[in-house]
Amino acid sequence: MWDQLEELLKSKNITRYKLSKLTGIGQTTLQSYKDGVEPSFKNMCKIADALDVSLDYFRKRDD
């Protein structure tokens, strides 16, 4: 999940700090996602809404 999020942040020129402000999710919590903690559904909705993407964007692919 983090790889997709990081790619999206770069493409939209949004920092983790700005994402934190847009979503109300603390920077420490965002860092925990980078470290492998799975975000709650509620927080994933906030992230998807803030970045104007569908939740499907973050689904794991079994390719």
N, C-alpha and C positions, 0 to 999 in steps of 0.2 A: 504494500500500500504506500509506503513512504516514497519509494522510487517514483511512482506515478504522481504523487503530490509534489515532490520536489521538482519534477519535470514541468508540471503545470505552473508552479510558482515562478520558475525561471521564464517560461514562455509569456506569462502575464506581468513579469517584472514586479512581483510582489514578494516582499521579505517575510520571514516568519514573524517578525514583530508586527508588521501590518496585518498579516493574517490573524494574529492574536487579537488585535484591535477590532478587526472586522467581525470576528466570530465570538469574542468574549471568552475564548479559550486561552488559558494562561500559557505563557511561553514554556514553562516547566512541563506542562502537560504535552505541548507540541513536541518538546524534546523527547519525552518518554515514548511518543509514537515513533520517532526516529530510531529509538533504542529497541523497538520491537513490541511495545505494548499495543494491544489492539484498542482502537478508539471505540467509544460507545456509539450506538446507532444515532443518538441525539447529537453527538459531536460531529459525526460524519455528515449528518444532514446540514449542520451549521457550516461545515467546511465546503460542502458541495454548493450550498446556496451562495456563500461568499465568493466562490470562484466561478459561479454561473455554469456549473456542469451537473450532469445527472449523477446520481449515486452509482450507476452502472459503470461510470468511468473508473471507479476504484475497485471494482470486482476483480478477484484473482482469476487469472486465466489458467486453464489446465492444458495449455498447448504443449 
